[in-house]
Amino acid sequence: MPKMKTRKSAAKRYNLTSTGKVKFKKLGLRHILTKKSRNRKRKLGQPGILAESEARRVRTMLPYG
């Protein structure tokens, strides 16, 4: 069988953990940072875990993830 193609746009945005959860970078940490609180910026820097309903769709785009 030929190799399955990876959706490159999804591969750049998401990573899979060893347990199969989908990890992503939160948005809102690029500019206009002065009005955001220190606490909020710290939480935006931590990776997010995608909900299972959305994660199923992403896993089909990352066949070898």
Beta strands, then each sheet from edge to edge (+ up, - down):
strand 1: 14-16
strand 2: 22-24
strand 3: 48-49
sheet 1: 1+ 2- 3+
end
